[in-house]
């Protein structure tokens, strides 16, 4: 079941990817769509696959409710709240699709992610949400508890995959 879910997410991320990766020593620059930016930033900064956190706790993955189960889940809750705020403010004119499909540039230097300057307020705001998430996860990664990871059924994975497909 889990492998099917990971395959769906992987295919969606692969399909959503555009642009080339450029690496220079310990500085990495990216120019991708927002969802893949977040995933690539996560993987590069934390050294873990972002899919390891899909359905972790109450907030990592799509949706979320209740109290965060640990500081890692709290990082995801803060990210959800950040995206909600950005959707209502900086990206209001562009709607929900912008949250997952907007291009932005970032870099990782000295094991910290930062946003590059951008004239697009929506893209910059999304980047800032993702940077805060990824820096938070990196700082709390040692607290990962496999007991907080929730297996999903194939139907749940398909529903989440269809949701992402429709907004990308």
Secondary structure, DSSP 8 states (H G I E B T S, - for coil): -HHHHHHHHHHHHHHH--S--EEETTEEEEEEEHHHHHHHHHHHHHSS-GGGGTTBTTTBSS---S--SSHHHHHHHHHHHHHHHHHHTTTTTT-HHHHHH-EEEEEEETTEEEE---S-HHHHHHHHHHHHHHHHHHHHGGG--GGGB----HHHHHHHHHHHHHH-
